[in-house]
């Protein structure tokens, strides 16, 4: 899910867009509910197909809507996504109460690993080719993230790459939701933390984002098993607490410093910076 957040942030040109704030998770849950209503005897793969379709459609609608907002603030865009996600969540809860599906749907509303057993986790293997596909088209995502005019000048089909990337992110998110349920903030916090040290190039940060996301989830899962041992807390609860604290910190950091990266080690001029200084020195001579 951290990889999905990385792709969405680059394509939407906003560091606060993620599967959580882009209504992708809510749309996937709505798709699962539709599968339970219309195909109650469907397999896990059948529910996954509904979740894929709903997540892709919901993410497309969100991006289509924010593209028509003339004055896009860095904070307003995720707020619009949160409101849109709450609308979808409200419809999902209403239908669940109306048709007495609340108990069946609760499995996917809160993320936990209690149902990750043999025969239910194999769907996660679908994420591997999606991540590889995202890595192959990483440069195209970077170009699209620079704007529509810039993409056209370089001969990159803007709308095709945009919605293809969003579809990949939506399918990754839906796969996770179908297997373990909703896990918030992973796609928001992890890409921002990695970008603060590694920059914004998807190809250079995708592997690090995926690994750090796995380590972050593992640490939260260990904490969830220790807090009230021998009982286990849902991982969604731990990730939500830690993620909300980190989200506020990232929000304050971005508002104060923008997209400036954190430099590791002593600051020095090298590479392009040295070349620029030499050119400036030559011009001065």
C-alpha positions in Angstrom: 0.0 0.0 0.0 3.0 2.3 0.5 3.8 1.9 -3.2 0.3 2.8 -4.1 0.6 6.0 -2.1 3.9 6.8 -3.8 2.3 6.5 -7.2 -0.8 8.6 -6.3 1.3 11.3 -4.7 3.5 11.6 -7.8 0.6 11.6 -10.3 -1.6 14.0 -8.3 1.4 16.3 -7.5 0.4 16.4 -3.9 2.3 14.8 -1.0 -0.9 14.4 1.1 -2.8 12.2 -1.4 -2.9 8.5 -0.6 -5.2 5.5 -0.7 -6.6 6.8 2.6 -7.1 10.5 1.5 -8.0 9.6 -2.1 -11.1 7.5 -1.3 -9.5 4.3 -2.7 -9.8 2.3 0.5 -13.5 3.4 1.0 -14.2 2.5 -2.6 -12.7 -1.0 -2.2 -14.8 -1.6 0.9 -17.9 -0.5 -1.1 -17.0 -3.0 -3.8 -16.7 -5.8 -1.2 -20.1 -4.9 0.1 -21.6 -5.1 -3.4 -20.0 -8.6 -3.8 -21.6 -9.7 -0.5 -25.0 -8.3 -1.5 -25.2 -9.6 -5.1 -22.9 -12.6 -4.9 -23.1 -13.9 -1.3 -21.5 -17.2 -2.2 -18.6 -15.7 -4.1 -15.0 -16.7 -3.5 -12.3 -14.4 -2.3 -11.3 -13.8 -6.0 -14.8 -12.8 -6.8 -14.9 -10.2 -4.1 -11.5 -9.0 -5.2 -12.9 -8.3 -8.7 -15.7 -6.1 -7.2 -13.1 -4.4 -5.0 -10.8 -3.8 -8.0 -13.6 -2.2 -10.1 -14.9 -0.1 -7.3 -11.4 1.1 -6.2 -10.4 2.0 -9.7 -13.7 3.9 -10.4 -13.6 5.7 -7.0 -10.0 6.8 -7.5 -10.7 8.0 -11.1 -13.7 10.1 -9.9 -11.6 11.7 -7.2 -8.8 12.7 -9.5 -11.3 13.8 -12.2 -12.9 16.0 -9.5 -9.7 17.6 -8.2 -8.6 18.3 -11.8 -11.6 20.6 -12.1 -10.7 22.6 -9.0 -9.1 25.9 -10.2 -7.4 26.8 -6.9 -5.8 23.7 -5.5 -4.2 24.1 -2.1 -1.8 21.5 -0.8 -4.1 20.7 2.1 -7.5 21.2 0.4 -7.0 18.3 -2.1 -6.6 15.6 0.6 -9.5 17.2 2.5 -11.7 16.8 -0.6 -10.6 13.2 -0.8 -11.4 12.5 2.8 -14.9 14.0 2.4 -15.5 12.0 -0.7 -14.3 8.9 1.1 -16.6 9.6 4.0 -19.5 9.9 1.6 -18.7 6.5 0.1 -18.2 5.1 3.6 -21.6 6.5 4.7 -23.3 4.8 1.7 -21.5 1.6 2.6 -22.6 1.6 6.2 -26.1 2.5 5.3 -26.4 -0.4 2.9 -24.7 -2.7 5.4 -27.3 -1.8 8.1 -30.2 -1.9 5.6 -29.4 -5.5 4.5 -27.9 -6.7 7.8 -24.4 -7.0 6.4 -22.6 -5.1 9.2 -21.2 -8.3 10.8 -19.9 -9.7 7.5 -18.5 -6.3 6.4 -16.7 -5.7 9.7 -13.9 -8.0 8.6 -12.8 -5.5 6.0 -13.5 -2.3 7.9 -10.6 -2.8 10.4 -7.2 -4.1 9.4 -6.0 -7.2 11.2 -4.0 -10.4 10.4 -6.2 -12.9 12.2 -7.7 -14.1 8.9 -4.4 -14.3 7.0 -4.3 -18.1 6.7 -3.5 -20.5 3.9 -6.0 -20.1 1.2 -6.7 -16.4 1.9 -3.4 -14.7 1.4 -2.5 -15.9 -2.1 -4.1 -12.9 -3.6 -1.2 -10.8 -2.3 1.0 -12.4 -5.1 -1.0 -10.2 -7.5 0.8 -7.2 -6.1 4.2 -8.4 -7.3 3.5 -7.9 -11.1 1.8 -4.6 -10.3 4.8 -3.3 -8.5 7.1 -4.4 -11.3 4.8 -2.7 -13.8 5.0 0.5 -11.7 8.8 0.3 -11.7 8.9 -0.1 -15.5 6.7 3.0 -16.1 8.2 5.0 -13.2 9.8 7.6 -15.5 6.5 8.1 -17.3 4.8 8.7 -13.9 7.5 11.3 -13.1 6.9 13.1 -16.3 3.1 13.1 -15.9 3.6 14.4 -12.4 5.2 17.5 -13.9 2.0 18.6 -15.6 0.0 18.0 -18.7 1.8 20.5 -20.9 5.2 19.1 -20.0 4.0 15.6 -20.8 2.7 16.6 -24.2 6.0 18.3 -25.1 7.8 15.1 -24.3 5.3 13.0 -26.3 3.9 11.1 -23.2 0.1 10.5 -23.4 -0.9 12.3 -20.2 -4.4 10.9 -19.6 -3.4 7.3 -20.5 -0.4 7.2 -18.2 -2.3 9.1 -15.4 -5.3 6.7 -15.3 -3.0 3.6 -15.9 -1.0 4.6 -12.8 -4.1 5.3 -10.8 -5.4 1.9 -11.8 -2.2 0.2 -10.6 -2.4 2.0 -7.3 -6.1 1.2 -6.9 -5.5 -2.5 -7.6 -2.6 -2.7 -5.1 -4.8 -1.1 -2.4 -7.8 -3.3 -3.2 -5.7 -6.4 -2.9 -4.5 -5.4 0.6 -8.0 -4.5 1.7 -9.5 -7.8 0.5 -6.8 -9.7 2.4 -6.3 -7.9 5.7 -8.9 -5.0 5.7 -8.3 -1.3 5.9 -4.9 -0.1 7.1 -4.8 3.7 7.1 -1.8 6.0 6.7 0.6 3.5 5.3 0.4 5.0 1.8 0.6 8.5 3.3 3.3 8.4 5.9 5.9 5.9 4.3 6.3 7.6 0.9 6.8 11.0 2.6 9.4 9.7 5.0 11.3 8.0 2.3 11.1 11.1 0.0 12.5 13.3 2.8 15.8 11.3 2.5 15.8 9.9 -1.0 14.0 12.5 -3.2 10.9 12.2 -5.4 12.0 10.0 -8.3 9.7 6.9 -8.2 12.3 4.6 -9.7 14.9 5.6 -7.1 12.5 5.3 -4.1 10.0 2.6 -5.0 12.1 -0.3 -3.6 12.9 1.7 -0.4 9.3 2.7 0.0 8.1 -0.9 -0.3 10.7 -2.2 2.2 10.2 0.6 4.7 6.4 0.1 4.5 6.8 -3.6 5.3 9.1 -2.8 8.2 6.7 -0.2 9.5 3.8 -2.6 9.4 5.9 -5.4 11.0 6.8 -3.0 13.9 3.2 -2.0 14.4 2.1 -5.6 14.3 4.7 -6.6 17.0 3.5 -3.7 19.1 -0.1 -4.7 18.7 0.7 -8.2 20.0 2.7 -6.9 23.0 0.5 -4.1 24.4 -2.2 -6.3 25.9 -0.6 -9.8 25.6 -1.7 -12.5 25.3 -4.5 -10.7 23.4 -3.9 -8.9 20.1 -5.0 -5.4 19.1 -6.0 -4.8 15.4 -3.0 -3.4 13.5 -5.3 -0.7 12.2 -5.5 0.7 15.7 -1.7 0.9 16.2 -1.0 2.2 12.7 -3.8 4.8 13.1 -2.3 6.1 16.4 1.3 6.2 15.1 0.3 7.4 11.6 -1.9 10.3 12.9 1.0 11.6 15.0 3.4 11.3 12.1 0.8 12.9 9.8 0.6 16.0 11.9 4.4 16.2 12.0 4.7 15.8 8.3 1.9 18.4 7.8 3.8 21.0 9.9 7.1 20.1 8.2 5.7 20.5 4.6 4.0 23.8 5.5 7.2 25.2 6.9 9.8 23.8 4.5 7.9 22.7 1.4 9.4 19.8 -0.4 13.0 20.3 0.8 14.8 17.0 1.4 16.9 16.2 4.5 20.6 16.0 3.7 22.5 13.0 5.2 26.0 13.8 6.3 27.9 17.1 5.8 26.6 19.5 3.2 29.0 19.9 0.2 28.9 21.0 -3.4 29.4 18.3 -5.9 28.2 17.0 -9.2 25.8 19.5 -10.8 26.3 22.0 -8.0 30.1 22.1 -8.6 29.6 22.4 -12.4 27.2 25.4 -11.9 29.7 27.1 -9.6 32.4 26.6 -12.1 30.3 28.1 -14.9 29.4 31.1 -12.7 33.0 31.6 -11.8 34.0 31.5 -15.5 31.3 34.0 -16.4 32.5 36.2 -13.6 36.1 36.1 -14.9 
